[in-house]
Amino acid sequence: MEKFFDEIFKEEEAQISVELIIVLAAVVAVVLLLVNQLQETSAEGSDKLKKTADEVFKKIDDI
């Protein structure tokens, strides 16, 4: 009888492990999406900052 219960508990542990792997994979996917979005946002911000700096330097040159 103990062997029967041991097998049941091992299956439950395996099920928990599979569920944990699925949850971790989902978390990693969300993190990758956020990182990608932040990279795009920082690239856009960098471009805008460069344009603004160029405009400021042009105005300084005009003075």
N, C-alpha and C positions, 0 to 999 in steps of 0.2 A: 504494500500500500504506500509506503514512503516513496518508492521509486515513481509511482504514479504522480504523487504530489510534486516531487522534484521536477518531473518533466513539465507539469503545468506551470510551475513558477518560472522555469527557464523560458518557456514560450512567452510568458508575460513580460519577462525582462527583455527578450528579443523584440517584442512588440513596442515596448517603451523606447528601446534604442532606435528602432526604425522611425518612430514618431519624432524622437528628438532630432534625428538626422534631417527629417523633412522640415522641421521648424527651423533648424540652424540654416538649412539651405535657403529657406524663405527670407530669413534675416540677412543673410549674405547678399541675396539678390536685391533687397531693399537698400542696403548700404551701398552697393555698387551703383544703383540708380541715383542715390543722393550724391555720391561722389561725382558721378558724371554730370549731374545738374549743377553742382557747385563749380566744376571746372568750366562749364559753358558760361556760367554767370560771371566768373572771374575773368574769363577771356573777353566778354563783352565790356566789363568794367574797365579792363586794361585798355581796350580800344578807345573807349570814351575819354579816359584820362589822358591818353596820348593826344587825341584830337584837341582836347581842351588846353593841354600844355602847348601844343603847336600854335593855337590861336593866341594864347597869352604872349608867347615869344614874338609872334608877328606884330602884335600891338606894341610890345616893348621896342621892337625894331623901328616901328613907325614914329615913335617918340624921339 
